[in-house]
Amino acid sequence: MSSDLTRRGFLGSAATVAILGSGATLAATPSEAGHAAQPRPKILGICCSPRKGKSTAAALSICLDAIKAFDGRIEVELIELAGRKIPGEVAAGIVLEPGERDDFPALVPKLSSPMVAGIILGTPVYFGNMSSLCKAFLDRWIVFHKDKLLANKVGGVLAVGGARNGGQELTIRSVQVALMSQQMIVVGDAPPTGHWGGTVWGGNPAVSTGSTPDIARDVEGIASVKNLGRRVAEMALRLHVTGPGNVIKPQ
């Protein structure tokens, strides 16, 4: 009967025991260890509305909830930029005035963390483009550009407009260009609404029931938001957990 214990295997085992000691327990194989300690990727939702807790934040919350429902391995976090001071001119090398506040540096470690597998930006639409807060925020991403600290993170965008065709897709494409400049993996929403990203109609008469529209009643727009979350989650898992090419099924 042939034995699996070859001379090389025996010597290897003996050497291991000699190094670790007779009472040592050998570590699990790479495949076993990887299965036991699967990384928990994180996806950030960044709300670039100057108004805290309004329609854009609500849309992002729905998007992040869709991610959690898609796969429980993924952690999510909503960050609202409202109330934060993010001077865009710093990206051009302009020194701040004495005492001028700058809240962007505190966000740098969170955005560039290796555990962050995806970033979804949400912005209201102003004259067919992103908010000034969103633009200043993205301009400050110049700190990531040289060392490509955001490369291969999955990027997604949603926009909230005052009309059904209120410039949401134009705005999304504008933000996507900035993400592509960072060599991020940019995705849109998943089928059946698969296009550019989440497109929400904040001014829909059917949802304008008070001072803050109930965007959850914008069935078409919210479908695109949920599908965006699922698509970002799918790609984040493919790239940062299981490896490219593997089929992801929600847990």
C-alpha positions as CSV (number, residue, x, y, z in Angstrom):
1,M,0.0,0.0,0.0
2,S,1.4,3.4,-1.0
3,S,1.8,6.0,1.7
4,D,1.1,9.7,1.4
5,L,3.9,10.4,3.9
6,T,6.9,11.0,1.6
7,R,10.4,11.7,2.9
8,R,10.0,15.3,1.9
9,G,6.7,15.6,3.7
10,F,8.1,13.9,6.8
11,L,11.1,16.1,6.9
12,G,8.9,19.2,6.4
13,S,6.6,18.1,9.2
14,A,9.5,17.3,11.5
15,A,11.0,20.7,10.8
16,T,7.7,22.4,11.5
17,V,7.4,20.7,14.9
18,A,11.0,21.5,15.7
19,I,10.3,25.2,15.1
20,L,6.8,25.5,16.7
21,G,7.3,22.9,19.5
22,S,5.7,19.5,20.0
23,G,2.5,21.0,21.5
24,A,1.9,23.4,18.5
25,T,-1.1,23.1,16.3
26,L,-0.6,23.6,12.6
27,A,-2.5,26.4,11.0
28,A,-5.3,25.8,8.6
29,T,-4.6,25.6,5.0
30,P,-4.9,28.8,3.0
31,S,-8.3,27.7,1.6
32,E,-9.6,26.8,5.1
33,A,-8.2,30.0,6.6
34,G,-9.7,32.1,3.8
35,H,-13.1,30.5,4.3
36,A,-13.0,31.0,8.1
37,A,-12.0,34.6,7.9
38,Q,-13.7,36.1,4.9
39,P,-13.1,39.8,4.7
40,R,-16.2,42.0,5.2
41,P,-16.0,44.7,2.5
42,K,-17.6,48.0,3.2
43,I,-19.6,50.3,0.9
44,L,-19.9,54.0,1.6
45,G,-22.8,56.2,0.6
46,I,-21.7,59.8,0.4
47,C,-24.6,62.3,0.4
48,C,-23.5,65.5,-1.4
49,S,-26.6,67.5,-0.7
50,P,-26.2,70.7,1.4
51,R,-29.5,69.9,3.1
52,K,-29.1,67.2,5.7
53,G,-31.6,64.3,5.9
54,K,-33.5,65.3,2.8
55,S,-34.3,63.5,-0.5
56,T,-30.8,62.6,-1.6
57,A,-30.0,61.2,1.8
58,A,-33.2,59.2,1.8
59,A,-32.4,57.8,-1.7
60,L,-28.9,56.8,-0.5
61,S,-30.4,55.1,2.6
62,I,-32.7,53.0,0.3
63,C,-29.7,52.2,-1.9
64,L,-27.6,51.0,1.1
65,D,-30.5,49.0,2.5
66,A,-30.7,47.2,-0.9
67,I,-27.0,46.3,-0.5
68,K,-27.5,44.8,3.0
69,A,-30.5,42.8,1.7
70,F,-28.4,41.6,-1.2
71,D,-25.6,40.1,0.9
72,G,-25.1,40.2,4.6
73,R,-21.3,40.1,4.3
74,I,-21.2,43.8,3.2
75,E,-21.1,46.6,5.7
76,V,-22.5,50.0,4.7
77,E,-22.2,53.5,6.0
78,L,-24.0,56.7,5.1
79,I,-21.9,59.9,5.3
80,E,-23.7,63.3,4.8
81,L,-21.5,66.2,3.7
82,A,-24.2,68.7,4.8
83,G,-22.8,71.0,7.5
84,R,-19.2,70.1,6.7
85,K,-16.8,72.7,5.3
86,I,-15.0,71.4,2.2
87,P,-13.1,74.2,0.5
88,G,-12.6,73.2,-3.1
89,E,-9.8,75.8,-3.7
90,V,-7.4,73.7,-1.6
91,A,-7.2,71.3,-4.6
92,A,-5.6,74.2,-6.6
93,G,-3.0,74.8,-3.9
94,I,-4.7,77.9,-2.5
95,V,-3.9,78.3,1.3
96,L,-6.9,78.6,3.6
97,E,-7.6,81.8,5.4
98,P,-6.5,81.8,9.1
99,G,-9.0,80.0,11.1
100,E,-10.9,78.7,8.1
101,R,-12.3,75.3,8.7
102,D,-11.6,72.3,6.5
103,D,-13.4,69.0,7.2
104,F,-12.1,67.0,4.3
105,P,-8.9,65.7,5.8
106,A,-10.9,63.7,8.4
107,L,-12.6,61.8,5.6
108,V,-9.4,60.8,3.8
109,P,-8.6,57.7,5.9
110,K,-12.2,56.4,5.6
111,L,-12.4,56.9,1.8
112,S,-9.0,55.3,1.1
113,S,-9.3,52.4,3.5
114,P,-8.5,49.1,1.9
115,M,-11.7,47.7,3.5
116,V,-13.8,50.1,1.5
117,A,-14.7,48.2,-1.6
118,G,-17.2,50.6,-3.1
119,I,-18.3,54.3,-2.9
120,I,-21.8,55.5,-4.0
121,L,-22.2,59.2,-4.4
122,G,-25.6,60.9,-4.3
123,T,-26.2,64.5,-5.4
124,P,-29.2,66.7,-6.1
125,V,-29.4,68.1,-9.6
126,Y,-28.7,71.8,-9.9
127,F,-29.0,73.2,-13.5
128,G,-28.2,69.8,-15.0
129,N,-25.2,69.1,-12.9
130,M,-23.9,68.1,-9.5
131,S,-24.1,70.3,-6.4
132,S,-21.3,72.7,-5.7
133,L,-20.6,70.7,-2.5
134,C,-20.2,67.5,-4.6
135,K,-17.8,69.3,-7.0
136,A,-15.6,70.6,-4.2
137,F,-15.6,67.2,-2.6
138,L,-14.5,65.5,-5.8
139,D,-11.9,68.2,-6.5
140,R,-10.3,67.4,-3.2
141,W,-9.9,63.8,-4.3
142,I,-6.7,65.0,-6.0
143,V,-5.0,63.8,-2.9
144,F,-5.8,60.2,-4.0
145,H,-4.8,60.6,-7.6
146,K,-1.0,60.3,-7.5
147,D,-0.9,57.0,-5.6
148,K,-4.2,55.7,-7.1
149,L,-5.6,55.1,-3.6
150,L,-9.1,54.7,-5.0
151,A,-8.2,52.5,-7.9
152,N,-10.4,49.4,-8.3
153,K,-12.9,50.5,-5.8
154,V,-16.4,50.2,-7.3
155,G,-18.1,53.5,-7.9
156,G,-21.8,54.3,-8.4
157,V,-23.9,57.4,-8.6
158,L,-27.4,58.5,-8.0
159,A,-29.0,61.8,-8.6
160,V,-32.2,63.5,-7.4
161,G,-33.9,66.0,-9.7
162,G,-37.0,68.1,-9.6
163,A,-38.5,66.6,-12.7
164,R,-38.7,63.1,-14.2
165,N,-36.2,64.2,-16.9
166,G,-34.6,66.9,-14.8
167,G,-31.0,66.3,-15.7
168,Q,-30.4,63.2,-13.5
169,E,-28.5,61.3,-16.2
170,L,-26.4,64.3,-17.2
171,T,-25.5,64.7,-13.6
172,I,-24.6,61.1,-13.1
173,R,-22.4,61.0,-16.1
174,S,-20.6,64.1,-14.9
175,V,-19.8,62.5,-11.5
176,Q,-18.8,59.2,-13.2
177,V,-16.1,61.0,-15.1
178,A,-14.5,62.1,-11.9
179,L,-14.6,58.5,-10.6
180,M,-13.1,57.2,-13.7
181,S,-10.3,59.7,-13.3
182,Q,-9.4,57.8,-10.1
183,Q,-9.4,54.5,-12.0
184,M,-12.4,53.3,-10.1
185,I,-14.6,50.6,-11.5
186,V,-17.8,52.5,-12.4
187,V,-21.1,50.7,-12.7
188,G,-24.7,51.8,-13.4
189,D,-27.9,50.2,-12.1
190,A,-28.6,46.6,-12.7
191,P,-31.4,45.2,-14.9
192,P,-34.2,45.6,-15.5
193,T,-33.6,49.3,-15.1
194,G,-30.0,49.1,-16.0
195,H,-28.7,52.4,-17.4
196,W,-26.4,55.0,-15.7
197,G,-27.3,54.9,-12.1
198,G,-30.1,55.8,-9.7
199,T,-32.4,58.5,-11.1
200,V,-35.0,59.9,-8.6
201,W,-37.7,62.4,-9.2
202,G,-38.0,64.4,-6.1
203,G,-40.6,66.8,-7.6
204,N,-43.1,64.1,-8.6
205,P,-46.6,65.3,-7.7
206,A,-47.4,61.8,-6.6
207,V,-44.7,61.9,-4.0
208,S,-44.8,65.6,-3.0
209,T,-46.9,65.1,0.1
210,G,-45.2,67.6,2.4
211,S,-42.2,69.8,2.8
212,T,-40.0,66.7,2.1
213,P,-41.1,64.5,-0.8
214,D,-41.7,60.9,0.0
215,I,-39.4,59.6,-2.7
216,A,-40.1,56.0,-1.8
217,R,-43.4,56.4,-3.7
218,D,-41.4,57.2,-6.9
219,V,-41.6,53.5,-8.0
220,E,-39.5,53.9,-11.2
221,G,-36.8,56.0,-9.5
222,I,-36.5,53.9,-6.4
223,A,-36.2,50.7,-8.5
224,S,-33.2,52.2,-10.2
225,V,-31.7,53.1,-6.8
226,K,-32.1,49.6,-5.4
227,N,-30.7,48.1,-8.6
228,L,-27.7,50.4,-8.4
229,G,-27.0,49.2,-4.8
230,R,-27.2,45.6,-5.9
231,R,-24.9,46.1,-8.8
232,V,-22.3,47.9,-6.7
233,A,-22.6,45.1,-4.2
234,E,-22.2,42.4,-6.8
235,M,-19.1,44.0,-8.3
236,A,-17.6,44.7,-4.9
237,L,-17.9,41.0,-3.9
238,R,-16.5,39.9,-7.2
239,L,-13.4,42.2,-7.0
240,H,-12.7,42.2,-3.2
241,V,-14.0,38.9,-1.8
242,T,-14.3,36.0,-4.3
243,G,-12.1,37.2,-7.1
244,P,-13.0,38.2,-10.7
245,G,-15.2,35.9,-12.7
246,N,-17.0,34.1,-9.8
247,V,-20.7,34.1,-9.7
248,I,-22.2,35.9,-6.8
249,K,-25.5,34.8,-5.3
250,P,-27.1,36.9,-2.5
251,Q,-27.2,35.2,0.9
